[in-house]
């Protein structure tokens, strides 16, 4: 979660402009799990992306709206 403080949107994630703070814990957990999945499948995955991601209020999680995984040719 420390790295989240370094991105340009850090203040927005923390609840700027009268908005509620976003669920940064869910974001960190999802990034970690997604990264692990891609690492585990590294011999099969050529590239991957997931966006946009809707990050809800703190404690409410997130939703990956679209994701794409391109497999390597065998």
Secondary structure, DSSP 8 states (H G I E B T S, - for coil): -GGGGGSTTHHHHHT-TT---B-HHHHHHHHHHHHHHHHHTTTTEEEEEE--EEE-BTTS-EEE--EEEEE---
